[in-house]
């Protein structure tokens, strides 16, 4: 029975260590002025690869973000999404 419990604990710990939630939490906050599209997509809830690429494109066109609210100019990012991800973003 002890071996069974140890195995369950080990499996649970392994699953938790490799879960997307844990990896995303470890990456926060993210600097959207320096991050790649892949890093942005992984770190921000509700932002996939297409939106992340649009963020990088807008960043490059503007020479960098000065306010988080400028993300509202990215197609597919509305007020609800912005409020959900705001605390995960830094501008440096």
Long-range contacts (C-beta under 8 A, 24 or more apart in sequence): 28-88, 29-87, 29-88, 29-89, 29-90, 30-88, 30-89, 30-90, 31-89, 31-90, 31-91, 31-92, 32-59, 32-65, 32-71, 32-89, 32-90, 32-91, 33-59, 33-64, 33-65, 33-91, 33-92, 34-92, 43-88, 44-85, 44-88, 44-89, 45-84, 45-85, 45-88, 46-81, 46-84, 46-85, 47-77, 47-81, 47-85, 50-76, 51-75, 51-76, 51-77, 64-91, 65-91, 66-91, 67-91
